[in-house]
Amino acid sequence: MSRRLRYIGSTSGHSGCPTLYEDAETGDVIVQGDAVTDPAEIAQLRDVKPSEGFVVVPRALIADFGPRDVAREPVLISYDEFEEMFTTFQHTAFRLETRRQYRSDEQSETYRRFAAGLDPEWDLDHPWCRSRREQSALGKRFERVRIMDNPPTLGQRYLLNNAERNNAVGEDTRYLWRADAERLNLPHEDAWLFDSRVIALLHFDDDDEITKIELITDPVQVARACQVRDAAWHYAIPSREFSTGVPSDV
């Protein structure tokens, strides 16, 4: 069924393109402009689908007529799509890890061994570890800041032990005391930030189980996430150094 289009505005007077239109049903914006056909230019564009085309519009057209009252519906992705992001990102993957425990950890054999006072026996040839090494070898950076309570929970002590494995396969894992995180006004949300342009926000239930993964590309929220990352990373302490100041659980 054909869209019903509403004229938004144009910077071209009565001479045709460039112009913006709005889909009257969905609010989607249709852009009219001179087509980009140079193969060398098209080759510089990313993730191009066969159905996509490209047009040139003046920046003033977007500034003057681009809709600003956007009502965003949450975009949810599957766990498989989330996992794929760890190989398709280009430069940096940063995690702010804020929770006191994670159900997925508690269900693992390494956690059961650690809770029993045994060596977790991390498997550095596990597919997760191999993937981290492969991506790190390509020059990509994995950075993680974990927030720890004082005194730490068992789950947080387990992850402090786990940091040695993460660092061994290419991550840089650092720590902040929760009091310092509160002082810095860091958010309570647990999320990954990929390439400083997209957030994967992890949602949890009361049993510390991941229930959904929300993809966020809103520039305002992404800019805020970059500021959070910069503040957390500036004050965070490398895991090995941090561990020397963690009180004993005995």
Helices and strands as residue ranges (DSSP letters): E 5-10, E 19-23, E 29-32, E 34-35, H 39-42, E 55-56, H 59-65, E 75-77, H 79-88, E 92-97, H 103-106, H 109-115, H 127-137, E 141-148, H 154-168, E 171-177, H 178-183, E 190-194, E 198-204, E 210-216, H 219-235, E 237-238, H 239-243
